[in-house]
Amino acid sequence: MNVYMLKDVENVGMAGQIIKVADGHASNFLIPRKLAIKVTKGNEATFEGRVKKVVVDKKVLSNKIAMLAERIKNLHLTIKEKIHDDGKLYGAISADEIVDLLKAKDVAVNRKQIEFPKSIKKVGEHKVVIRLSSKLKPELTLKVIAK
C-alpha cells in the first residue's frame, strides 16, 4: 500500500514522502496513529504536489541546519560550578544549563536535543552532542571550572 507520511517515523519514512509499506503496517499502525494517509488514485495528484513542496522546504531547512551545525562545532562553552575537595561536582551538569549557555551565544536548541555521552560530574573539558537532525549531530566542547 502506498501512504503519504505526515510525520517522521524511524526506519519507515520521513514526513512528506510517499512510500510503499505493507498493508497491515499501514492499516494497523501508521494510519490509526495519524502518522500517514493512504494514497488512492483520486488523491495521488494532491500528494505529489505536496511532496514537491516538501522537498524544496527540506532543502532550505537543511541548509539552515548545516550552518547552525558549523556554528555549534566551533563553540567552546565554560561553566562555573561548586565542587568537592576531590574535584567532583555536587551534581551533574543538566541539559537545561547547556541550553542556557547556548542561548547566551544566540543558538536556540531544545533540551531534548542535548546528548551527553556520559553524565558530566567532574571538572575539565567534556564533549556534548547536539542532535539537530537524525544525520547532523555536531559536538561542542564544555569546560567545567570551579567557582
C-alpha positions as CSV (number, residue, x, y, z in Angstrom):
1,M,0.0,0.0,0.0
2,N,1.2,3.5,-0.8
3,V,1.0,6.0,2.0
4,Y,1.8,9.7,2.4
5,M,3.9,10.2,5.6
6,L,2.5,13.0,7.8
7,K,5.3,12.6,10.4
8,D,8.8,11.2,10.5
9,V,8.8,7.5,11.6
10,E,12.2,5.9,12.2
11,N,13.1,3.1,9.8
12,V,9.9,3.8,7.8
13,G,10.0,7.2,6.2
14,M,10.2,10.9,6.5
15,A,7.3,13.4,6.6
16,G,6.2,14.5,3.1
17,Q,7.3,11.2,1.4
18,I,5.1,8.8,-0.5
19,I,6.3,5.3,0.4
20,K,5.2,1.7,-0.1
21,V,4.6,-0.2,3.1
22,A,2.9,-3.5,4.0
23,D,-0.9,-3.3,4.1
24,G,-1.1,-4.4,7.7
25,H,1.6,-2.0,8.9
26,A,-0.3,0.9,7.3
27,S,-3.8,-0.1,8.4
28,N,-2.8,-1.2,12.0
29,F,0.0,1.3,12.9
30,L,0.6,4.3,10.6
31,I,-3.0,5.3,9.7
32,P,-4.6,4.9,13.2
33,R,-1.8,6.9,14.8
34,K,-2.2,9.6,12.2
35,L,1.4,9.2,11.0
36,A,0.3,8.6,7.4
37,I,-2.6,8.8,5.0
38,K,-3.5,6.2,2.3
39,V,-2.7,7.3,-1.2
40,T,-5.5,6.5,-3.7
41,K,-5.8,7.3,-7.4
42,G,-8.2,10.2,-6.5
43,N,-5.8,12.0,-4.1
44,E,-2.5,10.9,-5.7
45,A,-2.0,14.2,-7.6
46,T,-2.6,16.2,-4.5
47,F,0.0,14.4,-2.6
48,E,2.5,14.5,-5.5
49,G,2.2,18.3,-5.3
50,R,2.8,18.3,-1.6
51,V,5.9,16.0,-2.0
52,K,7.5,18.6,-4.4
53,K,6.8,21.4,-1.9
54,V,8.2,19.4,1.0
55,V,11.4,18.6,-1.0
56,V,12.0,22.3,-1.6
57,D,11.3,23.2,2.1
58,K,13.6,20.4,3.3
59,K,16.5,21.7,1.2
60,V,16.1,25.2,2.6
61,L,15.8,23.8,6.1
62,S,18.8,21.5,5.7
63,N,21.0,24.5,4.6
64,K,20.0,26.4,7.7
65,I,20.6,23.4,9.9
66,A,24.0,22.8,8.3
67,M,25.0,26.4,9.0
68,L,23.9,26.0,12.7
69,A,25.9,22.8,12.9
70,E,29.0,24.7,11.8
71,R,28.4,27.4,14.5
72,I,28.0,24.7,17.1
73,K,31.1,22.8,16.2
74,N,33.2,25.9,16.8
75,L,31.7,26.7,20.2
76,H,33.6,26.4,23.4
77,L,31.4,26.9,26.4
78,T,32.6,27.5,30.0
79,I,30.5,26.9,33.1
80,K,31.4,27.5,36.8
81,E,30.2,25.1,39.4
82,K,30.7,24.3,43.0
83,I,33.0,21.3,43.6
84,H,34.1,19.0,46.4
85,D,37.7,18.9,47.5
86,D,38.4,15.9,45.2
87,G,37.3,17.9,42.0
88,K,33.9,16.4,41.6
89,L,30.7,18.4,41.2
90,Y,27.9,18.5,43.8
91,G,25.5,17.5,41.0
92,A,25.8,16.6,37.3
93,I,25.5,19.3,34.6
94,S,22.0,19.3,33.2
95,A,20.7,19.8,29.6
96,D,18.9,23.0,30.8
97,E,22.3,24.5,31.8
98,I,23.7,23.8,28.3
99,V,20.6,25.3,26.7
100,D,21.0,28.5,28.8
101,L,24.7,28.7,27.8
102,L,23.8,28.3,24.1
103,K,21.0,30.8,24.4
104,A,23.6,33.4,25.6
105,K,25.5,32.6,22.3
106,D,22.4,33.1,20.2
107,V,21.9,29.4,19.5
108,A,18.4,28.2,20.1
109,V,18.0,24.4,20.8
110,N,15.6,22.3,22.8
111,R,16.8,20.5,25.9
112,K,15.8,17.2,24.3
113,Q,18.4,17.8,21.6
114,I,21.3,17.7,24.1
115,E,23.0,14.4,24.4
116,F,25.7,13.6,26.9
117,P,28.0,10.6,26.1
118,K,28.2,10.2,29.9
119,S,27.0,12.4,32.7
120,I,29.3,15.4,33.5
121,K,30.3,15.2,37.1
122,K,33.9,16.3,37.1
123,V,35.9,19.5,36.4
124,G,37.6,19.6,33.0
125,E,36.7,19.6,29.3
126,H,33.8,17.4,28.1
127,K,32.2,16.8,24.7
128,V,28.4,17.4,24.4
129,V,26.4,16.3,21.3
130,I,23.6,18.5,19.9
131,R,21.2,16.4,17.8
132,L,19.9,18.8,15.2
133,S,18.6,16.0,12.9
134,S,18.9,12.3,12.5
135,K,22.1,12.9,10.5
136,L,23.5,16.1,11.9
137,K,24.9,15.8,15.4
138,P,27.7,18.4,16.0
139,E,29.8,18.2,19.1
140,L,30.8,21.2,21.2
141,T,33.3,21.5,24.0
142,L,32.1,22.3,27.5
143,K,34.7,23.3,30.0
144,V,33.7,22.9,33.7
145,I,35.7,25.0,36.2
146,A,35.5,25.5,39.9
147,K,33.7,28.6,41.4
